[in-house]
Amino acid sequence: MKLPEEGLLLRIFIGESDRFQGKALYEQIVLKARELGLAGATVLRGIMGFGAHSHLHTAKLLRLSEDLPIVIEIVDTEEKLNRLFPFLDEVVEEGLITLERVKIIKYRHGRR
């Protein structure tokens, strides 16, 4: 797959315990992005953060089961990302979604 030099970076900020249809929300979003043929998705787990309610979430040793921050990053064209937005509108009940222009330097997979 070849991407143009200019693309968009979609970031979705949610909580680790957020669910949709009984499964982790971050997993459902990544699977939907794959189903729609997007270039790729990465899920990052934060060690500390807070959101709109200002409730602090942290991964301190004695509190490993906390609802840690999750960030999902997806880079693709505007056209392809637009196909994901209706799904995100349906499943993200709390969180933050951002979109910014990025310059794509390289996007290749290894030869198998």
Contacts in CASP RR format, 6 or more apart in sequence:
PFRMAT RR
TARGET T0000
AUTHOR 0000-0000-0000
METHOD contacts of the structure
MODEL  1
MKLPEEGLLLRIFIGESDRFQGKALYEQIVLKARELGLAGATVLRGIMGF
GAHSHLHTAKLLRLSEDLPIVIEIVDTEEKLNRLFPFLDEVVEEGLITLE
RVKIIKYRHGRR
1 39 0 8 1.000
1 107 0 8 1.000
1 109 0 8 1.000
2 107 0 8 1.000
3 39 0 8 1.000
3 75 0 8 1.000
3 76 0 8 1.000
3 77 0 8 1.000
3 104 0 8 1.000
3 107 0 8 1.000
4 77 0 8 1.000
4 104 0 8 1.000
5 103 0 8 1.000
5 104 0 8 1.000
6 101 0 8 1.000
6 102 0 8 1.000
6 103 0 8 1.000
6 104 0 8 1.000
7 75 0 8 1.000
7 76 0 8 1.000
7 77 0 8 1.000
7 78 0 8 1.000
7 101 0 8 1.000
7 102 0 8 1.000
7 103 0 8 1.000
7 104 0 8 1.000
8 75 0 8 1.000
8 76 0 8 1.000
8 77 0 8 1.000
8 78 0 8 1.000
8 81 0 8 1.000
8 99 0 8 1.000
8 100 0 8 1.000
8 101 0 8 1.000
8 102 0 8 1.000
9 73 0 8 1.000
9 74 0 8 1.000
9 75 0 8 1.000
9 99 0 8 1.000
9 100 0 8 1.000
9 101 0 8 1.000
9 102 0 8 1.000
10 72 0 8 1.000
10 73 0 8 1.000
10 74 0 8 1.000
10 75 0 8 1.000
10 76 0 8 1.000
10 81 0 8 1.000
10 84 0 8 1.000
10 97 0 8 1.000
10 98 0 8 1.000
10 99 0 8 1.000
11 71 0 8 1.000
11 72 0 8 1.000
11 73 0 8 1.000
11 96 0 8 1.000
11 97 0 8 1.000
11 98 0 8 1.000
11 99 0 8 1.000
11 100 0 8 1.000
12 29 0 8 1.000
12 71 0 8 1.000
12 72 0 8 1.000
12 74 0 8 1.000
12 88 0 8 1.000
12 92 0 8 1.000
12 95 0 8 1.000
12 96 0 8 1.000
12 97 0 8 1.000
13 51 0 8 1.000
13 69 0 8 1.000
13 70 0 8 1.000
13 71 0 8 1.000
13 95 0 8 1.000
13 96 0 8 1.000
13 97 0 8 1.000
13 98 0 8 1.000
14 25 0 8 1.000
14 26 0 8 1.000
14 69 0 8 1.000
14 70 0 8 1.000
14 72 0 8 1.000
14 92 0 8 1.000
14 94 0 8 1.000
14 95 0 8 1.000
15 25 0 8 1.000
15 26 0 8 1.000
15 57 0 8 1.000
15 67 0 8 1.000
15 68 0 8 1.000
15 69 0 8 1.000
15 70 0 8 1.000
15 94 0 8 1.000
15 95 0 8 1.000
16 24 0 8 1.000
16 26 0 8 1.000
16 45 0 8 1.000
16 67 0 8 1.000
16 68 0 8 1.000
16 69 0 8 1.000
16 70 0 8 1.000
17 67 0 8 1.000
18 24 0 8 1.000
18 25 0 8 1.000
18 26 0 8 1.000
18 70 0 8 1.000
18 92 0 8 1.000
18 93 0 8 1.000
18 94 0 8 1.000
19 25 0 8 1.000
20 28 0 8 1.000
20 91 0 8 1.000
21 28 0 8 1.000
25 91 0 8 1.000
25 92 0 8 1.000
26 43 0 8 1.000
26 70 0 8 1.000
26 72 0 8 1.000
28 91 0 8 1.000
29 41 0 8 1.000
29 72 0 8 1.000
29 87 0 8 1.000
29 88 0 8 1.000
29 91 0 8 1.000
30 41 0 8 1.000
30 43 0 8 1.000
30 72 0 8 1.000
32 84 0 8 1.000
32 87 0 8 1.000
33 40 0 8 1.000
33 41 0 8 1.000
33 74 0 8 1.000
33 84 0 8 1.000
34 40 0 8 1.000
34 41 0 8 1.000
36 80 0 8 1.000
36 83 0 8 1.000
36 84 0 8 1.000
37 80 0 8 1.000
38 74 0 8 1.000
38 76 0 8 1.000
38 80 0 8 1.000
38 81 0 8 1.000
38 84 0 8 1.000
39 74 0 8 1.000
39 75 0 8 1.000
39 76 0 8 1.000
39 80 0 8 1.000
39 107 0 8 1.000
40 74 0 8 1.000
40 75 0 8 1.000
40 76 0 8 1.000
41 72 0 8 1.000
41 73 0 8 1.000
41 74 0 8 1.000
42 72 0 8 1.000
42 73 0 8 1.000
42 74 0 8 1.000
43 70 0 8 1.000
43 71 0 8 1.000
43 72 0 8 1.000
44 70 0 8 1.000
44 71 0 8 1.000
44 72 0 8 1.000
44 73 0 8 1.000
45 68 0 8 1.000
45 69 0 8 1.000
45 70 0 8 1.000
46 59 0 8 1.000
46 68 0 8 1.000
46 69 0 8 1.000
46 70 0 8 1.000
46 71 0 8 1.000
47 58 0 8 1.000
47 59 0 8 1.000
47 68 0 8 1.000
48 56 0 8 1.000
48 57 0 8 1.000
48 58 0 8 1.000
48 59 0 8 1.000
48 69 0 8 1.000
49 56 0 8 1.000
49 57 0 8 1.000
49 58 0 8 1.000
49 69 0 8 1.000
50 56 0 8 1.000
50 57 0 8 1.000
51 95 0 8 1.000
51 96 0 8 1.000
52 94 0 8 1.000
52 95 0 8 1.000
52 96 0 8 1.000
57 66 0 8 1.000
57 67 0 8 1.000
57 68 0 8 1.000
57 69 0 8 1.000
58 66 0 8 1.000
58 68 0 8 1.000
59 66 0 8 1.000
59 68 0 8 1.000
74 81 0 8 1.000
74 84 0 8 1.000
75 102 0 8 1.000
75 104 0 8 1.000
75 107 0 8 1.000
81 99 0 8 1.000
88 97 0 8 1.000
END
